[in-house]
Amino acid sequence: MLGAEPVDAAVAPPYSSPMKYLRLPLLALVCATALAVAPRVLAAGGSSISLAEAAKTFAEMHRICARDGGKFWGISECGPILFVDPNTRDIVANGPDKDGVLTREGDVWVGHMPDSENISNAPMTWSGTAWTELMWPLPPMDEERRHTMMAHEMFHRIQPQLKLTRPDNGASHLDTLEGRYWLQLEWRALTRALRATSPAERRRATIDALDFRAERYRLFPKAAESERDLEYAEGLAEYTGLHIGLTSPAARVGVALADLHDHATDASFMRTFAYATGPSYGLLLDRYAPAWRKQLANSRSFDQILRQALHAPVPADIDARAKAEAARYDGAALRRSEVAREDARLKRIAGFRVKFVDGPVLYLPMHHANVSFRPVDLQPLGDKATVYTILRVSADWGVLDVTGGALLKTDFSGVTVSVAGVGEAPIKGDGWTLTLKPGWRVVAGSRKGDFTVADH
């Protein structure tokens, strides 16, 4: 194994279902947990968040970033942190905000998050201050995963300073039969590389992973750029999380293996794959190209840097080579499973087209929008739009809460929900609720039976 004894990834505890958060127009995607949280009794001081527990967790996060001291990236991860209860919107912070909205109570600062702001695990600028925002309570997990998550989220706050943010170009090919098939073979090879007990075994498995990726890029020529951008956004964050959050090489490998194992069960890979590939490639690059992070300034992808370090260019016969290598990873059984899944996916797509394209809809243009969503159950409808099961949009017109599906344009310019039929202007439907700001109203859309919003 890569600097450690073999670890059984199957026993590693998974993270809670991640959420994504997007603050337009910056297009900064970061990990977060589920929106729904059970009500809690107010703690001392009138907050639903225990101030003592919050202070203890702030201290834990400070120890993690202070231990690194800014050595890993040249910038310290230590900085302003917000804990927000998504049920009550109560805030506990580790320091004051620049606009003076928060009030000090002992060693922490407290306040309330406005309804116009989405709540997620994310970097956010609010009340004149750039924060690492975390939903409270933090999800239950063992110490290694907890510290990885903390360092991951603190990294996102400094990521723009490092010029390592990238636009969100999507990765819808990872919801197709071939995209999923070759990605999962890549993950199996990465797992074998991390578990390897000899240099030859590790090198062979690493090159197999690179070849599976190269075959995917042959089939989907635009995939290389979109996957690189998402690996910069989230893969680097998860890799940084295990490096700064953990001190043991064995623990780092264990978390990387757990990421590969856990995300293999995601309903969709199109936004979650980088949480699995980032740590694995990062650890392999640490071994084969120790100064690799300096090459990120040139927007080089993980696989490009690793191939160069291994002196292993893409084979001219990559199609045949990848198919031959797939046999070593039970590729035939995997393909049978994915063919069955593809049949079910095509049926779902047909149903979504009836619901969000052919039938009557409410269309909401998005300007100055904040978006939070769960990325594990997405369904692309072509390259221009994706169905999100759970979604919250805050924009000029108000707030849209979705629990039953909505169609979001890939460029985040608009969102669509289905309506029951021609009738009165709807503000509530099957699995969605629209709360309009004063001065806004629902009006007839461009197509008979459709609706949109307009201000007076």
Residue pairs with C-beta under 8 A, 6 or more apart in sequence:
1 7
1 194
1 195
1 196
1 197
1 250
1 253
2 193
2 194
2 196
2 202
2 249
2 253
2 283
2 284
2 287
3 249
3 250
3 253
3 287
4 248
4 249
4 250
4 253
4 254
5 250
6 195
6 197
7 195
7 250
7 253
7 254
7 257
9 191
9 254
9 257
9 258
9 260
9 261
10 261
12 145
12 254
12 255
12 257
12 258
12 261
12 262
13 141
13 142
13 145
13 258
14 258
14 262
15 33
15 139
15 141
15 145
15 149
15 262
16 33
16 34
16 139
16 140
16 141
17 33
17 34
17 374
17 376
18 31
18 32
18 33
18 272
18 275
18 374
18 375
18 376
19 31
19 32
19 33
19 34
19 35
19 120
19 121
19 372
19 373
19 374
19 375
19 390
20 29
20 30
20 31
20 32
20 120
20 271
20 372
20 373
20 374
20 375
21 28
21 29
21 30
21 32
21 118
21 120
21 121
21 122
21 124
21 370
21 371
21 372
21 373
22 28
22 29
22 168
22 370
22 371
22 372
22 373
22 412
23 122
23 124
23 370
23 371
24 366
24 368
24 369
24 370
24 371
24 412
26 165
27 167
27 168
27 412
28 122
28 123
28 156
28 159
28 160
28 165
28 233
29 168
29 230
29 233
29 234
29 271
30 120
30 121
30 122
30 123
30 153
30 156
30 233
30 234
30 237
31 121
31 149
31 152
31 153
31 234
31 237
31 238
31 275
32 120
32 121
32 122
32 135
32 372
33 120
33 121
33 135
33 139
34 374
35 86
35 119
35 120
35 372
35 374
35 390
35 392
36 86
37 85
37 86
37 87
37 135
37 137
38 87
39 87
39 88
40 48
40 85
40 87
40 88
41 48
42 48
42 88
43 49
43 50
43 51
44 50
44 51
45 51
45 105
45 110
46 110
47 85
47 90
47 92
47 110
48 85
48 87
48 88
48 90
49 83
49 85
49 90
49 91
49 92
49 136
49 137
51 92
51 105
51 106
51 108
51 110
53 137
54 83
54 92
54 108
54 136
55 106
55 107
55 108
57 83
57 138
58 81
58 94
58 108
60 147
60 150
61 81
61 150
61 154
62 78
62 94
64 77
64 147
64 150
64 151
64 154
64 244
64 245
65 76
65 77
65 78
65 151
65 154
65 244
66 76
66 78
67 244
67 247
68 76
68 77
68 244
69 76
70 76
70 77
72 240
72 243
72 244
73 155
73 158
73 162
73 240
73 293
74 162
75 158
75 161
75 162
76 158
77 151
77 154
77 155
77 157
77 158
77 244
78 154
79 130
79 131
79 132
79 154
79 157
79 158
80 93
80 94
80 95
80 97
80 129
80 130
80 131
80 132
80 157
81 93
81 94
81 131
81 132
81 133
81 134
81 154
82 91
82 92
82 93
82 124
82 126
82 131
82 132
82 133
82 134
83 91
83 92
83 93
83 134
83 135
83 136
84 90
84 91
84 113
84 119
84 133
84 134
84 135
84 136
85 135
85 136
86 119
86 135
89 112
89 113
89 114
89 115
89 119
90 110
90 111
90 112
90 113
91 102
91 109
91 110
91 111
91 112
91 113
92 108
92 109
92 110
92 136
93 102
93 108
93 109
93 110
93 111
93 131
94 108
94 109
95 109
96 102
96 104
96 109
97 109
97 111
97 126
97 127
97 128
97 129
98 127
98 128
98 129
99 127
99 128
99 129
100 127
101 111
101 127
102 109
102 110
102 111
102 127
103 109
103 110
103 111
104 110
113 119
113 126
115 394
115 399
116 370
116 394
116 399
117 124
117 126
117 370
117 394
118 370
118 371
118 372
118 392
118 394
119 133
119 135
119 372
120 133
120 135
120 372
121 133
121 134
121 135
121 153
122 133
122 153
122 156
122 372
123 130
123 131
123 132
123 133
123 153
123 156
123 157
123 159
124 130
124 131
124 133
125 131
126 133
130 157
131 157
132 153
132 154
132 156
132 157
134 153
138 146
138 149
139 149
141 149
144 245
144 246
144 251
144 254
144 255
145 255
145 258
147 241
147 245
147 246
148 238
148 241
148 242
148 245
148 246
148 255
149 241
149 245
150 241
150 245
151 240
151 241
151 242
151 243
151 244
151 245
152 237
152 238
152 240
152 241
152 245
153 237
153 241
154 244
155 236
155 237
155 240
155 241
155 244
156 237
159 165
159 236
159 237
163 297
164 232
164 236
164 296
165 232
165 233
166 228
166 229
166 230
166 232
166 233
167 229
168 229
168 230
168 233
168 412
169 225
169 226
169 229
170 226
170 270
170 380
170 383
170 386
170 410
171 223
171 226
171 227
171 230
171 269
171 270
171 271
171 273
172 270
172 380
172 382
172 383
172 386
172 410
173 179
173 216
173 220
173 222
173 223
173 226
173 270
174 180
174 183
174 268
174 269
174 270
174 273
175 268
175 269
175 270
175 345
175 378
175 379
175 380
176 342
177 338
177 339
177 341
177 342
178 216
178 219
178 220
179 216
179 219
179 220
179 223
179 269
180 269
180 338
180 341
181 331
181 334
181 335
181 338
182 212
182 213
182 215
182 216
182 219
182 322
183 212
183 216
183 269
183 273
184 264
184 334
184 338
185 212
185 322
185 325
185 326
185 329
185 331
185 334
186 209
186 212
186 213
186 216
186 277
187 260
187 263
187 264
187 276
187 277
187 280
188 329
188 330
189 205
189 206
189 208
189 209
189 212
189 325
189 329
190 205
190 206
190 209
190 260
190 277
190 280
190 281
190 284
191 257
191 260
191 261
191 280
192 201
192 205
192 208
192 329
193 202
193 205
193 206
193 209
193 280
193 284
194 253
194 256
194 257
194 260
194 280
194 283
194 284
195 257
196 202
196 205
202 287
203 310
206 284
206 288
206 306
206 310
207 310
207 312
208 325
208 328
208 329
210 303
210 306
210 307
210 310
210 312
210 314
211 314
211 315
211 318
211 321
211 322
211 325
212 322
212 325
212 326
213 303
214 303
214 314
214 315
214 318
214 322
215 318
215 319
215 322
215 323
216 223
217 223
217 224
218 318
218 319
224 301
227 273
227 274
227 301
228 299
228 301
228 302
230 271
230 273
230 274
231 274
231 277
231 278
231 281
231 301
231 302
232 296
233 274
234 274
234 275
234 278
235 274
235 275
235 277
235 278
235 279
235 281
235 282
235 302
236 278
236 282
236 296
237 278
238 259
238 274
238 275
238 278
238 279
239 278
239 279
239 281
239 282
239 283
241 279
242 251
242 252
242 255
242 256
242 279
243 252
243 282
246 252
246 255
252 279
252 283
253 283
255 279
256 279
256 280
256 282
256 283
259 275
259 276
259 279
259 280
260 276
260 280
262 276
263 269
263 272
263 273
263 275
263 276
264 276
266 272
266 376
267 376
267 377
268 375
268 376
268 377
268 378
268 379
270 375
270 378
270 380
270 386
271 375
271 378
272 375
272 376
277 302
278 302
281 302
281 303
281 306
282 302
284 306
285 292
285 302
285 305
285 306
285 309
286 292
288 306
288 309
288 310
289 305
289 306
289 308
289 309
292 305
292 306
292 309
295 305
307 313
307 314
315 321
323 331
326 332
345 379
348 379
349 379
349 381
352 379
352 381
352 387
352 405
352 407
353 381
355 405
355 418
356 381
356 385
356 387
356 405
356 406
356 407
356 416
356 417
356 418
357 381
357 407
359 418
359 419
360 418
360 419
360 420
360 421
360 422
360 449
360 450
360 451
361 407
361 416
361 417
361 418
361 419
361 445
361 450
361 451
362 416
362 417
362 418
362 419
362 426
362 429
362 434
362 442
362 445
362 450
362 451
362 452
362 453
363 414
363 415
363 416
363 445
363 450
363 451
363 452
364 393
364 395
364 397
364 400
364 414
364 415
364 416
364 417
364 434
364 452
364 453
365 395
365 413
365 414
365 452
365 453
366 393
366 395
366 412
366 413
366 414
366 415
367 395
367 396
368 395
368 396
369 393
369 394
369 395
369 412
370 393
370 394
370 395
371 391
371 392
371 393
371 394
371 408
371 412
372 391
372 392
373 388
373 390
373 391
373 392
373 408
374 388
374 389
374 390
377 389
377 390
378 386
378 387
378 388
378 389
379 386
379 387
380 386
380 387
381 387
381 407
383 410
384 409
384 410
385 407
385 408
385 409
385 410
385 416
386 407
386 408
386 410
387 405
387 406
387 407
387 408
388 402
388 405
388 406
388 407
388 408
389 402
389 403
389 404
389 405
390 402
390 403
391 400
391 401
391 402
391 406
391 408
391 415
392 399
392 400
392 401
392 402
393 399
393 400
393 402
393 415
396 437
396 440
396 455
397 436
397 437
397 440
397 453
397 455
398 434
398 435
398 436
398 437
398 440
399 434
399 435
400 406
400 415
400 417
400 432
400 433
400 434
400 435
401 432
401 433
401 435
402 417
402 431
402 432
403 431
403 432
404 430
404 431
404 432
405 417
405 418
405 431
406 415
406 416
406 417
406 432
407 415
407 416
407 417
408 414
408 415
408 416
409 415
417 429
417 431
417 432
418 429
418 430
419 426
419 429
419 449
419 450
419 451
420 426
420 429
420 430
421 449
422 448
422 449
425 441
425 442
425 443
425 451
426 434
426 442
426 451
427 433
427 434
427 435
427 436
427 442
428 434
434 442
436 442
436 453
439 455
439 456
440 453
440 454
440 455
440 456
441 453
441 454
441 455
441 456
442 451
442 452
442 453
443 451
443 452
443 453
443 454
444 450
444 451
444 452
445 451
445 452
446 452
